């Protein structure tokens, strides 16, 4: 078993960035989901569940630790990492806490593009948001990801899922792994082997991770990550074959036990 690709999503809900290697921090991969678009009135997170068009925004880190965001037909948005701590209250699922505003220029750019009043914010202190205590230890924190610092997906399991989709005759598929927005993609494990890793630990590169639970999937997985178009798969097939207590499962969540580097080609070992 080994790592085949690594991905981050600098702005939650927007397009991915592909990496050969990445630093693992306690709250996730470096640069992953530290930025968030929120409704300007309520402060509630905006994701692909609400706006599948977020796929067309391509963020990249800039030399000053800020962002450059590209999208067809518009001048690039250049955002400096905020330093003045203009804090606002934001909500991501059950978490409500402070984040730093990126500034009026970024707010206006995204508001025009999305045709609604929004703000871009930055999680200046990633220790603010705790992981669900039912599946974590005291002190575990997470960036603006849905719930856990890192998501791992297996290409062999994806192949098995795509076979099931084909058998179902929906006419959709095969689906790429990008539909599932993973951080770490692996190859070489038997299909669904990762199910047996829940409650155990795995070592990838320099880092040991706990595996608290599998990932239950939502409508985002039905969204083409290049076009924003939606279909019915994989949720239709997951509901038939991977439905556990109404959770439609694909991929596993990880919580890092230490800092370190993970890279394409790294072996994966189940350590206990």
Residue pairs with C-beta under 8 A, 6 or more apart in sequence:
1 186
1 187
1 188
1 189
1 267
1 268
1 269
2 186
2 187
2 188
2 265
2 266
2 267
2 268
3 184
3 185
3 186
3 204
3 205
3 262
3 263
3 264
3 265
3 266
3 268
4 155
4 185
4 186
4 187
4 264
5 18
5 177
5 184
5 185
5 264
6 18
6 19
6 20
6 21
6 22
6 29
6 183
6 184
6 185
6 262
6 263
6 264
7 16
7 17
7 18
7 19
7 178
7 181
7 182
7 183
7 184
7 185
8 16
8 17
8 19
8 22
8 29
8 30
8 31
8 32
8 33
8 183
9 15
9 16
9 17
9 32
9 33
9 181
10 17
10 31
10 32
10 33
10 34
10 35
10 59
10 60
10 61
10 67
11 33
11 35
11 36
11 37
11 54
11 57
11 59
11 67
11 69
11 120
12 33
12 35
12 36
12 37
12 45
12 47
12 92
12 144
12 145
13 37
13 45
13 46
13 47
13 48
13 51
13 54
14 37
14 54
14 55
14 57
14 58
14 59
14 69
15 54
15 55
15 56
15 57
15 58
15 59
15 225
16 178
16 181
16 225
17 31
17 59
17 60
17 61
20 263
20 264
21 261
21 262
21 263
21 264
22 29
22 30
22 31
22 183
22 261
22 262
22 263
23 29
23 30
23 259
23 260
23 261
24 30
24 150
24 206
24 207
24 256
24 258
24 259
24 260
24 261
24 262
25 126
25 149
25 256
25 259
26 126
26 127
26 140
26 141
26 149
26 256
26 259
27 126
27 127
27 129
27 141
27 142
27 143
27 149
28 126
28 142
28 143
28 145
28 149
28 150
28 183
29 149
29 150
29 183
29 262
31 61
32 143
32 145
32 183
33 123
33 143
33 144
33 145
34 122
34 123
34 126
34 143
34 144
35 59
35 67
35 102
35 120
35 121
35 122
35 123
35 144
36 45
36 46
36 90
36 92
36 99
36 120
36 121
36 122
36 123
36 144
37 45
37 46
37 54
37 110
37 114
37 118
37 119
37 120
37 121
38 44
38 45
38 46
38 88
38 90
38 91
38 118
38 119
38 121
39 46
39 116
39 117
39 118
39 119
40 107
40 111
40 117
40 118
40 119
41 117
42 91
43 88
43 89
43 90
43 91
43 96
43 119
44 90
44 91
45 90
45 91
45 92
45 93
45 144
46 54
46 114
46 118
47 54
47 220
48 54
48 55
48 219
48 220
48 223
49 218
49 219
49 220
51 114
52 223
52 228
52 229
52 230
53 114
53 228
54 228
55 223
55 224
55 225
55 226
55 227
55 228
56 71
56 72
56 228
57 69
57 70
57 71
57 113
58 69
58 70
58 71
59 67
59 68
59 69
59 70
60 67
60 68
60 69
60 70
61 67
61 68
62 68
62 78
62 79
62 80
64 80
64 81
65 81
66 78
66 79
66 80
66 81
67 77
67 78
67 79
68 76
68 77
68 78
68 79
69 76
69 77
69 79
69 109
70 76
70 77
71 113
74 109
74 113
77 105
77 106
77 109
77 110
79 102
79 103
79 105
79 106
79 120
80 103
81 122
82 100
82 101
82 102
82 103
82 122
82 124
84 100
85 100
85 124
86 100
86 101
87 98
87 99
87 100
87 101
88 98
88 99
88 100
88 101
88 119
88 121
89 96
89 97
89 98
90 96
90 97
90 98
90 99
90 121
92 129
92 144
92 146
93 146
93 147
95 129
95 130
97 128
97 129
98 125
98 128
99 121
99 122
99 123
99 124
100 121
100 122
100 123
100 124
101 107
101 119
101 120
101 121
101 122
102 119
102 120
102 121
102 122
103 120
106 119
106 120
107 117
107 118
107 119
107 120
110 118
110 119
110 120
111 117
111 118
123 129
123 143
123 144
126 141
126 142
126 143
127 141
128 141
129 141
129 142
129 143
129 144
130 136
130 140
130 141
130 142
131 140
131 141
131 142
131 147
131 148
131 149
131 212
131 255
132 147
135 148
135 212
135 213
135 253
136 212
136 255
137 255
140 149
140 255
141 149
142 148
142 149
143 149
145 151
147 253
148 212
148 213
148 215
148 253
148 254
148 255
149 254
149 255
149 256
150 183
150 184
150 209
150 253
150 254
150 255
150 256
151 180
151 181
151 182
151 183
151 184
151 215
151 251
151 252
151 253
151 254
152 182
152 183
152 184
152 185
152 186
152 194
152 251
152 252
152 253
152 254
153 177
153 180
153 182
153 184
153 185
153 186
153 250
153 251
154 185
154 186
154 187
154 189
154 191
154 192
154 193
154 194
154 251
155 177
155 185
155 186
155 187
156 187
156 188
156 189
156 190
156 191
156 193
157 189
157 191
157 192
157 193
157 194
157 250
157 251
158 175
158 177
158 180
159 191
160 191
160 192
161 175
161 234
161 237
161 238
161 241
161 242
161 250
162 173
162 174
162 175
164 237
164 240
164 241
165 172
165 173
165 174
165 175
165 233
165 234
165 237
166 173
166 174
168 236
168 237
168 240
170 231
170 232
170 233
170 236
170 237
172 231
172 232
172 233
173 233
173 234
175 233
175 234
176 225
177 185
178 225
178 226
179 221
179 222
179 223
179 224
179 225
179 234
180 215
180 217
180 221
180 250
180 251
181 220
181 225
182 251
184 204
184 254
184 262
186 268
189 268
194 211
194 214
194 251
194 252
195 214
195 249
195 252
197 211
197 252
197 270
198 211
198 212
198 213
198 214
198 252
199 211
199 212
200 210
200 211
200 270
200 271
200 272
201 208
201 209
201 210
201 211
201 257
201 270
201 271
201 272
202 208
202 209
202 211
202 254
202 268
202 269
202 270
202 271
203 209
203 268
203 269
203 271
204 262
204 266
204 267
204 268
205 260
205 261
205 262
205 263
205 266
206 258
206 260
206 261
206 262
207 256
207 257
207 258
207 259
207 260
207 261
207 262
208 256
208 257
208 258
208 271
209 254
209 255
209 256
209 257
210 254
210 255
210 257
211 252
211 253
211 254
212 253
212 254
212 255
213 252
213 253
214 244
214 247
214 249
214 250
214 251
214 252
214 253
215 249
215 250
215 251
215 252
215 253
216 247
216 248
216 249
217 234
217 235
217 238
217 248
217 249
217 250
217 251
218 235
219 230
219 235
221 234
221 235
221 250
222 230
222 231
222 232
222 233
222 234
222 235
223 229
223 230
224 230
224 231
234 250
235 248
238 248
238 249
238 250
239 248
242 248
242 249
242 250
243 249
